[in-house]
């Protein structure tokens, strides 16, 4: 075949190959029962319930007494805690359980319009405090370990500042503390969320929350997708096609998509505080944010602190997280910066085991 004919036929050959891949991908996806795409599947038992909030205790994976005092995992209201237990080989939960950590997790549930008046007071001083009390009573303890993730890390930092006598050790991860510190990040791809929220008019925020009662989960999902537009546009064609001929890769893809689509609404009153008091006015580090009529003083955090954040986090820029060290009153403070993105800390195959090892080792050294 002549070179000229090869050049002429090459685009047609590539198009036929692409069409063939699409057909194979469609056939592969059709074999799956989407009800079998499970996330957050590590065995656990509901041990406490208050309104829509439930507390679960994970089944131990080691024989004998756990190596640590109980650890309560607190995720945020923006997403679902199942991200840390995506699948067996990508699960912080299983990594910690296999290292003898005694784990609990709080599930905030799915807020409806009836929950629109719930504030940070309710989540930190009521629901979270009830969960801590239950675990303390169950284990005959005065204190437990708290591990907050993303907005849940903000909750736990506030709780530790308000009730330091209830917390043995505080761990936070990918957690915003200084909501204005994105300006210190030299990576131009970081801080979109901070800039976007700061440029929202307060009246527009109020209109949105008044119209829906809550901050719609679908809206936040769209905002997160807009932060990585090329990635969002290509994952349902190129990424999906690349995974379609490998059942394991395809299941990984579908699990992640299921977690991304599982986006609860954020209660309206708490959303006002999250967007206006914290993101826009940065009241937490200014010492102006109040819970139960008292100002939250991060200097009251005197217990050991482990602060985990991501070097390539475009949602919570690293300076917004690392700022915690400037404000706590603890003499035992540790930063752990990992080479990953916001979710990559927990779902990256390269980091599996590393995060669990670091947390378990840090905890056991402080028992």
N, C-alpha and C positions, 0 to 999 in steps of 0.2 A: 504494500500500500504506500502510495507516495506521501511525502511530507505534507503537501498541500491538502490532500484528501484527509489526512489525519487531523490537521488543524480545523478543517471544515466540519468533521464529524465529532470532534471533541465536545463541543457544547451539548450536542444531542445525546452523546454518551453519558455526560454528567447529569443531564436532565432525567434520563431513563434510570440511572442509578439512584438519583434522589427520589424519584417516584416509587422505585422498588423499596427503598428504605421506609417511605411513608406507609406503603402497603404492609410491610412486615411489622412496623410499629403498631399500626391499627390492629393487626391480627393479634399481636402480643398483648396489647391492652385489653382486647375483648376477652382474653382468657381469665382475667382477674375478676374476682368478686370483691368489689370495693368495700363491702362490709367487713372483709377480712384484713383491711389495712388498719391495723391497730397501733396506737401510740399510747404511752403511759401505761404499759401492760405489766410492770413489775407488781407482784402480789402485795396487796395491802388491805387493811381492814379499817372501816370507818369506826372511830372510837368516840367521836363527839360531833354534835351538830348544833348550830345556832342560826336560826333563820335559813338563808341559802348557803351559809358557810359551813363547810365540813372539815374535820380534822381526820387524817388518815395515818395509820402506823404501818410502816413497811415491814414485811416479814424478813427476819434475819437470814443471812446467807452463810453464817458461820455458827459452829456449835459452841455452846457455853455462853458465858456472860459477855455482853458487848464490850468492846474495847474503850468506848467513850460514853460519857453522859449523853442523854438524848440531844439530838440536833433537830430543830424545827426549821424546815425550808419554807421560805415565804416568797412567793412569786408576786408579780405586780397584777394590776387590774387590766392592763392593756392587752395581755396575751394569756396563754395557758401554761401552767407549770409542766405540762406533758413534754415540753421542749427538752427538759433535763432527763427524760426517760423515753427517748424517741424509739429505740429498738435495742435489742440485747447487746449488740456490739458497739452501740453509740449511746451510752446511758451513764450519766454521772451518778444517778441513783444506784445502779448496780455496781459501779466502781466503788462507791462509798460503802455499800452494804458488804461487799466482798472483803473489805478491809476492816470489818468489825464495827463500823459506825452505826449507832442506833438512830434510825431516821424516822421523822414524822414530816408530813407536808400538809399545808393548809390549802384548801380549794375554795376560792371565793365564789364559785358558782357562776350563774348567768344572770346578772342583774337585769331587771325589767324596769318599765317606767315607774312602777311602784317603789323602786329603790332610789329614785332620783334625788332624794334629800339626804342620802348617806354622805357623810363627810369623812375627812381624815380622822377626826375624833372617833368616829364609829369603828373604823378599820384598825386604828392603832390602839386606842385606849379601851375599846370594848371587845371586838372580835379577836384581835391578836392577843390581848390580855387574857381572854377566856381560854384560848388554846394553850397559852403558857401555863395558866393555873391548872388546867386539866392534866397536863403532862407532869407538872410538879407534884400534884396529888397522887397521880398514878405511880410515880417512882419514889415518893417520899423525899422530895428534894426541895430546896429553896430557890435554886437557880437552874437554868438550862442554857444550851448553846443556841444561838440564832444565826441563820444563814439566809440573808436576803438577796434577791436577784432582781436587777433592774429597778422598777418602781418599788418592788418588794424590799429592796435594799434601803430605799429611802424610808419606807415604813419601819424597818428594823432599827435603823440608825436613830430615828425619832423615838422609838420605843426604848432603846437602850439609854437615850438621853433623859427620858422621862422616868424610867423605872430601872436605874442601873443596878439596884439590889436584886433584880430578877434575872440578870443575864451573866452567865459565867464567861463566855467568850462571844465576840461578835464577828461574824464573817459577812462581807458584802461583796457583790460581784456585778460588774457592768452597771454600776449604780451612779446616777447623777446626784451630786451634792452641791457643787457650785454651778448653778445653771447659766452663769455668764462666762465661765472659763473657756468656752469654745473659742473665744478670740485669741487664746494663747496657743491654740493648735495650729501648726504650720502646714498641715495637710489640707489643701483646698477642698478635698472631697468630704471633709468632716464638718459637722455643725449645721447642716441644712435644716434639721428639725428645730434647733435653737433659733436660727435666724427667721425661719418661717413663722414660728409662734410669736416671737418678739414683734414681728411686723403685722400681726393680726390686731385689729381694732377690738378693744374690750367690748364695745357694743355689739360687734359681730359675733364674738364668742357667746355673749349673753343670748343673742337671738337664736343662734344655733342650738344652745342647750335648752332654751325655752321651747323651741319648736319640737325637739325630739325627747326632751326630758333628760336624756343622757347623751354622752358623746358616742355616736354610733361606731360600732366596731368596724363596719364596712368602710367608714371614712378614714379611720386610722390605718386600715389595711391598704387603702388607696394611697395614702400619704407615704407609707413605707415603700410601696412599689415605685412611687415617683422619685424616691431618693436614688434609685438605681435603675434608670429608665431602659438602658440597653439590656441589662440583665433581665429585666422584667419582660422585655419584648422578645428575647431570644429563647427563654427557658422552655417555652411550650412548643418550640419547633426543633431547634438544634439540640438542646439538652435532652429533650424527651426522645428524639430520634436516636441519639447516642446511647440512651439507656434502654431503648425498647427491645434490643436483641439480647439483653442480659437480665434475666428475671430478678436477680438480687439487686442490680442497679435500679431497675424499674420500681421495685418495691421501696427502695430507699427514697427515690424521687417522690413517689406517691405519699409516703409517710410525711415527708417534709411539707408537701402541698396540703395535706390534711391538717397539719398543725397550723400552717399559715392561714388557712381558711377558717380555723376555729377561733374567731376573734370576738370575745364578749363585748357588750356595751360597757362603757365606763360611767358609773353613777354621776349624775349631773353636778351635784354639789361638790363632790370630790374632784371632778374634772375642772371646775372653776378654780379650785385651789391649785391643782396641778398646772394648769395653763397660765393663770394670772398671777397667783401668789408666788409660785416657784419659778416657772419658766420666764415670765415677764418681769417680775419684781424681785426675784432672787432672795426671798425673805428668809430662807433657812440659814444661809451663811451670814446674813445681816443680823441674825438674832431676833427677827421680828415675827417669825411664824409661830402661831399659837395653837396649842392643843389643850382642851379642857380648861380654857381660860388662862393658861400659863405659857410663857414663851419657851420654845424649845432651845435649850442650850447644849450644843454639841460638846462643850467642854465637860459636861457631866459623864461623858463616855470614858470611864477610867479602866474598864476591863480590857484584856488583850483584844486587839483588832487585826483581822486579816482582810486586806482590801485587794480584790482580784479585778483587774480590768484588761481590756484588749487594746493592743497597739494600733490595730487597724479598724477600730470601731467608728463607723460613720454615723451611728445613731446617737451614742453617748460618747462624745469625744474624750480621749484619755484624761485631759486636764480637768474635766468636769468630775471625774471619779477620783483621781489622785489627790484632789483638793482636800479630801477628808482628813488627811494627815495634818493639815494646818490647824484644824479646829478641835480635834478630840483632845481629851485630857489624859489619855493613856500613855504610860511609859513603855508599853509593849505594843508597838505598832509595826505592821509588816505590809509592804506593797508587793504585789505579784503581778507584773505586767507580762502578758502572754502574746506571742506573735500570731494573732488571729483577729477575726472580725467579731461583731456583736454576738452573733449566735454561734460562730465557729468555735468559741471556747468549749462549747458543750457537744456540738455535733461533728466537729472535724475528726476524721479517723486518725489524723496525725497526733492529736492531743489526747486521744482516749487513754486513760490510765494516768497521764501526767497530772491532770487537775485533781483527780481523786487521790493520788499519792500525796500531792502537796497539801491538800486540805486535811487528810487523815493524819499525816505526820505532824502538821502544825497543831492539830487538836490534841493528839496524844502527848505531845511535849508539854501541854498545859493542863493536863488532868490533875 
